[in-house]
């Protein structure tokens, strides 16, 4: 029930802040979060600056035992995730993607995988349709917000989506146009306990959290009562 979550980065945003936020949040729990941002669609006028900043921060991620001081990212859940991510990276490389950092397993003990950034990934690559569920980010250029929304909606998933802009009209267009149960602007927080959380399309049905989540545990009773007025 994941979402292969898209991130649209518009040309008017604070590039460095958005890039660092994206790189740090992407590596949260080694990317094994259903709302993890994965597909970053960045306006071509800021693409190089954003990508360079993102790659540098991702490469600096400290990987290791999650209970050790200073560690920022732990291991994957099992060896199957190592195999799946390796296959997606190799497929993307074969289709012409640029592996800017990472791309492989770390050592031969545990299930540690390098923070990985793929750039200019063609639509034909498997990773554009298959959620990696790991520390792998895709960064592709766009020429307009409309193109970004179209790319965001190009998968059968729709759990979380994100946008970065300082323009209210851009924000409104993303909120209205992106097919996802949760859309966040200028933040990579997808939900709060007091708000409804859920997806659309192949990302599930129903909601948890908020009043809407409580309604699933309630039985509604419809009462019709006819009376005679004397």
C-alpha positions in Angstrom: 0.0 0.0 0.0 2.9 2.3 -0.7 2.8 5.3 -3.0 6.1 5.8 -4.9 5.6 9.4 -3.8 6.4 12.2 -6.2 7.9 15.6 -5.2 7.5 18.5 -7.6 10.1 21.3 -7.1 9.1 24.5 -8.8 11.5 27.2 -10.0 10.6 29.8 -7.3 11.5 27.7 -4.3 14.5 27.9 -2.0 16.6 25.4 -3.9 19.2 24.5 -1.2 16.6 24.1 1.5 14.4 22.0 -0.6 17.2 19.8 -1.8 18.6 19.1 1.7 15.2 18.5 3.1 14.5 16.0 0.3 17.8 14.1 0.8 17.4 13.8 4.5 13.8 12.8 4.4 14.4 10.3 1.6 16.8 8.3 3.8 14.5 8.2 6.8 14.3 4.5 7.9 16.4 3.7 4.8 13.5 4.8 2.6 11.3 2.0 4.1 8.3 4.3 4.7 5.1 4.1 2.7 5.1 7.9 2.3 8.8 8.2 1.5 9.5 10.7 -1.3 11.0 8.9 -4.2 10.3 10.6 -7.6 11.7 14.1 -7.6 10.6 16.3 -10.6 12.6 19.5 -10.6 12.2 22.5 -12.9 15.0 22.5 -15.4 16.0 26.1 -14.5 17.2 24.9 -11.0 17.8 21.3 -11.8 21.6 21.3 -11.7 21.8 23.2 -8.4 19.1 21.1 -6.8 20.6 17.8 -8.0 24.2 18.7 -6.9 23.0 19.7 -3.4 20.8 16.7 -3.0 23.5 14.3 -4.1 26.1 15.8 -1.8 23.8 15.6 1.2 22.7 12.0 0.3 26.3 10.9 0.0 27.1 12.3 3.4 24.5 10.1 5.1 26.0 8.2 8.0 25.0 4.5 7.6 25.3 2.0 10.4 23.7 0.5 13.5 20.7 2.6 14.3 21.4 2.7 18.0 24.9 4.1 17.6 25.3 7.8 18.2 25.5 9.9 15.0 24.1 7.2 12.7 21.5 8.6 10.3 20.4 5.5 8.4 20.1 1.9 9.4 19.8 -1.4 7.3 17.1 -2.7 5.0 14.6 -5.2 6.4 16.1 -8.3 4.7 18.3 -9.6 1.9 15.3 -9.6 -0.5 15.4 -5.8 -0.4 19.1 -5.8 -1.3 18.4 -7.9 -4.3 15.4 -5.8 -5.4 17.2 -2.5 -5.1 20.3 -3.9 -6.9 18.1 -5.1 -9.8 16.3 -1.7 -10.1 19.5 0.2 -10.1 21.1 -2.1 -12.8 17.9 -1.8 -14.9 17.9 1.9 -14.7 21.6 2.1 -15.6 21.0 -0.1 -18.6 18.2 2.2 -19.7 20.6 5.2 -19.6 20.1 6.6 -16.1 23.0 8.3 -14.4 23.9 6.8 -11.0 25.2 9.9 -9.2 25.9 8.3 -5.9 25.5 4.9 -4.3 23.9 2.0 -6.1 25.1 -1.0 -4.2 25.3 -3.0 -1.0 27.6 -1.8 1.8 30.0 -4.6 2.9 28.9 -8.2 3.3 27.4 -8.1 6.8 23.9 -7.0 7.5 21.5 -5.5 5.0 23.0 -2.1 4.5 22.6 -0.3 1.1 24.2 2.8 -0.1 22.1 6.0 -0.2 21.4 6.1 -4.0 20.5 8.9 -6.4 19.5 8.2 -10.0 19.3 11.1 -12.4 17.7 11.5 -15.8 15.9 8.2 -15.5 13.8 7.3 -18.6 10.2 6.4 -18.3 11.0 2.9 -19.6 13.1 2.0 -16.5 11.4 -0.3 -14.1 12.0 2.0 -11.1 9.7 4.6 -12.7 6.8 2.3 -12.0 8.0 0.0 -9.2 8.4 1.5 -5.8 11.9 0.8 -4.6 11.0 0.9 -0.9 14.6 1.7 0.0 17.2 4.5 0.1 16.8 5.3 -3.6 15.8 8.7 -5.1 15.0 9.6 -8.7 15.6 13.1 -9.9 14.3 14.1 -13.3 13.9 17.5 -14.9 10.6 19.1 -15.9 9.9 22.2 -18.0 6.6 23.2 -16.4 4.3 22.5 -13.5 1.8 20.9 -15.8 4.5 18.4 -16.8 5.3 17.8 -13.2 1.7 17.0 -12.3 1.4 14.7 -15.3 4.6 12.8 -14.2 3.4 12.6 -10.6 0.1 11.0 -11.8 1.9 8.5 -14.1 1.9 5.6 -11.7 -1.0 3.5 -10.4 -0.3 4.6 -6.8 -1.6 7.7 -4.9 -0.8 7.7 -1.2 1.4 10.8 -0.6 2.7 13.6 -2.8 4.7 16.7 -2.1 5.4 20.1 -3.7 7.8 23.0 -3.1 6.8 26.5 -4.2 6.3 30.0 -2.8 3.4 30.7 -5.2 -0.1 30.2 -3.9 -1.4 29.5 -7.4 1.2 26.8 -8.0 0.3 25.2 -4.6 -3.4 25.3 -5.5 -2.7 23.6 -8.8 -0.7 20.8 -7.2 -3.3 20.2 -4.5 -6.1 20.1 -7.1 -4.2 18.2 -9.8 -2.2 15.5 -8.0 -3.9 12.2 -7.5 -3.0 11.3 -4.0 -4.7 10.9 -0.6 -2.2 13.3 1.1 -0.6 16.3 -0.6 1.9 18.4 1.4 3.4 21.8 0.3 6.8 22.9 1.4 7.1 20.0 3.9 7.7 16.3 3.6 5.4 15.5 6.5 2.5 13.5 5.0 0.2 13.2 8.0 -0.6 13.9 11.6 -2.5 11.8 14.1 -5.5 14.3 14.1 -5.8 14.2 10.3 -7.2 11.6 8.0 -4.6 9.4 6.3 -5.1 7.1 3.3 -4.6 6.7 -0.4 -6.3 6.6 -3.8 -6.0 4.3 -6.9 -3.9 1.3 -5.9 -2.8 2.8 -2.6 -5.8 1.5 -0.7 -9.2 2.5 0.5 -10.5 4.1 3.6 -8.9 6.4 6.1 -7.2 6.2 9.5 -6.6 9.1 11.9 -8.8 12.0 12.6 -12.6 11.9 13.0 -12.7 10.1 9.6 -10.7 7.2 11.0 -13.0 6.8 14.0 -16.0 6.5 11.7 -14.9 3.1 10.5 -15.3 1.8 14.0 -18.8 3.2 14.4 -22.2 1.7 13.4 -24.5 4.2 11.8 -28.2 3.8 12.5 -30.8 5.4 10.3 -34.1 6.1 12.1 -37.4 6.9 10.4 -40.3 7.7 12.8 -43.7 8.6 11.5 -46.1 10.2 14.0 -49.7 11.4 13.8 -50.3 15.0 14.9 -53.6 15.5 16.6 
